[in-house]
Amino acid sequence: IITGAIAYGAPLAIAGAGHLLLNYGDRLVIERLLGLDAVATYSVPYDIAERLGDVLLFPAQLAVVPIIFRLWAEQGHDATAQFVSRVLTYMIAVLIPVATLYLIFSREVIVLLASSKYEESAALTPYILPGVLLGSLNFIVVVGHTLQKNTGRLALNVAAATILNVLLNLLLIPRWHLVGAALATTIAYAALVAANYAQSRSVVEFRVDGAVIRKSVFA
């Protein structure tokens, strides 16, 4: 039992450390290349976007993950795939209008929460927000790994995304400054979610309901 627990849990601990570096490694690079003031300017829109994703999706994560494991154990592949697909569809459907509203009012939100000193940091929101919200969806696209107890692959994906993020920061910050850091974040998270999604589909098929997404886009 102990050996099995370590084999399952140790990669998750590594993945957790990788996520920490993925979230904050760009700020270390920014501090080295642009200074502490730039870190503060970058952190404000990043942290607000992250809190937005947490408010929308973290409660769902707490409720959904145990249900997925129960369905897999009791009802098998088809019921699990149907449930996961519905969850993913409705999470995307919720994120689209909320993210759009935040993009429109990001300047006002930043002034309200962080003061007018950081008003201009709202210009980074369109570059940061997609990546941060994609990162919030990662818990649902990794179900193939967790159901198969393939946490080692999950940890490798996080490590690869973290290395990609640091390298992109080193390449893009000298040229585009904070916009480059924001783009690096979005690209790294997009690559992580895409890799986990592609690998999980061999275990659990994801089928996003296009009709629901169209209604969300229209709204």
C-alpha positions, 0 to 999 in steps of 0.5 A: 500500500505504501509503495503504491501510494508513493508511486501515485503521490510523489509525481503529484507532489512534483507536479504541484511544485512545477505548477508553483514555478509555472505560476511564479517563475515568470516573475523571477525572470521579470525581476531580473530583467526589468526590476521589481516595479515591473513585477508589481505591474505584471502581478496585478492583472495576473493575480486578479485573473487567477482569482477570477478563475478560482472563484468560477471553477475551484468550487466545481473542482472540489465537487466534480473530481470525487464524482468522476472517480465514483462514476469510473468505479461504479458505472464505467467509461461511458457514464464517466465520459458523458459526465466529464464532457458535460462539465467541460462544456458548461465550464467553457460556457460560463467562462466565455461571457465572464471573461468577455465582461472582465476584458471590457471592464478590466481597467475599472476592476484593477483601479477598484482592487489595486488603485489607479497606480496600476491602471495601465497594467490593464493593457496586459489582461488580453494577453494574460487572461486566456492562459490563466483561465486555461490553467483553471480548466487543467483539472478536468483535462487530466482525468485520463491520467488520474483515472489510470494512475498515470501521474508520472505523465502528468508531472512530466507535462507540468515540468515541460510546460514550466521549462517552456514558460521560462524559456519563452520569458527569456526570449520574449521579455527582452523584446516585448517586455511585460507583454512578452511575459504575458504571452509566455504564460498563455502559450505555456498553459495552452501547451499544457492543457493541449497535451493533457487533453490529447493524452486523456482522450485515449482514456475518456472521450471529451465531447464538447456540446457545440450548441451550448458553446454557441449560445454562450458566445452569442450571450 
